[in-house]
Amino acid sequence: MSKLDYRNIEQDPTRCGGQPVVVGTRIRVGVILSCYRQGMGVEEIVQQYPGLKPADVHDALAYAYDHLAEIATDLAADEEAAVKARHAGGPSAP
C-alpha cells in the first residue's frame, strides 16, 4: 500500500497553533472540513476562500479524514476558545 502525500498541507508549530493548514495560507484543515460537513461543495469552498484551488480542498479533506481524532481535537479547542472569548467579560450587568 502506498503512503499518501499531502503536498498541499503543512504543520508549523509557530503558525495557527500548530494546526495543519493549506500550504502558503493560514486556512486550517479543520475549517475546510467544517465547511464540507455543513454541505459546501469543493467549488463553494474555493469561492469562499479564493486563495485555494480545488486540489488544496481535496488534500485538506483527505488529510482530515486520515487524521480525524487530531482534527476533532483542534475543532473542539477552537469551540472552547470561542466560548471563553464570549464569556471573558463575565455576566452582563442588568
C-alpha positions as CSV (number, residue, x, y, z in Angstrom):
1,M,0.0,0.0,0.0
2,S,1.4,3.4,-0.9
3,K,1.7,6.3,1.5
4,L,-0.5,9.3,0.8
5,D,1.3,12.6,0.2
6,Y,-0.5,15.7,1.5
7,R,1.7,18.0,-0.6
8,N,-0.7,20.9,-0.1
9,I,-0.9,20.6,3.7
10,E,1.7,21.7,6.2
11,Q,2.1,22.0,10.0
12,D,4.3,24.6,11.6
13,P,4.3,24.9,15.4
14,T,4.7,28.6,15.1
15,R,1.6,29.2,12.9
16,C,-2.0,28.7,13.7
17,G,-1.3,26.9,16.9
18,G,0.5,24.1,15.1
19,Q,-2.7,23.0,13.4
20,P,-2.5,21.7,9.8
21,V,-3.1,24.4,7.2
22,V,-3.1,24.6,3.4
23,V,0.5,25.4,2.2
24,G,1.1,29.1,1.9
25,T,-2.1,30.1,3.7
26,R,-3.5,30.3,7.2
27,I,-6.6,28.3,6.2
28,R,-6.8,25.4,8.6
29,V,-7.8,21.9,7.5
30,G,-10.4,21.9,10.3
31,V,-12.1,24.9,8.8
32,I,-12.3,23.3,5.4
33,L,-13.7,20.1,6.9
34,S,-16.3,22.1,8.8
35,C,-17.4,23.8,5.6
36,Y,-17.6,20.5,3.8
37,R,-19.6,19.0,6.7
38,Q,-22.0,21.9,6.5
39,G,-22.8,20.9,3.0
40,M,-20.5,23.1,1.0
41,G,-19.0,21.5,-2.1
42,V,-15.4,21.9,-3.2
43,E,-16.2,24.7,-5.6
44,E,-18.2,26.6,-2.9
45,I,-15.2,26.3,-0.5
46,V,-12.9,27.6,-3.2
47,Q,-15.2,30.5,-3.8
48,Q,-15.4,31.2,0.0
49,Y,-11.6,31.1,0.2
50,P,-10.2,32.5,-3.1
51,G,-6.6,31.6,-2.3
52,L,-7.5,27.9,-2.5
53,K,-7.5,25.6,-5.5
54,P,-9.7,22.5,-5.8
55,A,-6.6,20.3,-5.2
56,D,-6.0,22.2,-1.9
57,V,-9.5,21.4,-0.7
58,H,-9.2,17.7,-1.8
59,D,-5.9,17.3,0.0
60,A,-7.3,19.0,3.1
61,L,-10.3,16.7,3.2
62,A,-8.1,13.6,2.6
63,Y,-5.8,14.8,5.5
64,A,-8.7,15.5,7.7
65,Y,-10.3,12.1,7.2
66,D,-7.0,10.3,7.7
67,H,-6.4,12.3,11.0
68,L,-10.0,12.6,12.3
69,A,-9.0,12.5,16.0
70,E,-6.4,15.2,15.6
71,I,-8.8,17.5,13.6
72,A,-11.7,16.8,16.1
73,T,-9.4,17.9,18.9
74,D,-8.4,21.1,17.0
75,L,-12.1,21.9,16.3
76,A,-13.1,21.3,19.9
77,A,-10.2,23.6,21.1
78,D,-11.5,26.3,18.7
79,E,-15.0,25.9,20.0
80,E,-13.8,26.1,23.6
81,A,-11.7,29.3,22.8
82,A,-14.8,30.9,21.2
83,V,-17.0,30.2,24.2
84,K,-14.3,31.6,26.6
85,A,-13.9,34.7,24.4
86,R,-17.7,35.3,24.5
87,H,-17.7,35.0,28.3
88,A,-14.4,36.7,29.0
89,G,-16.2,39.8,30.3
90,G,-18.3,37.8,32.8
91,P,-22.0,38.1,33.2
92,S,-23.7,41.1,31.7
93,A,-24.9,43.7,34.1
94,P,-28.7,44.1,34.2
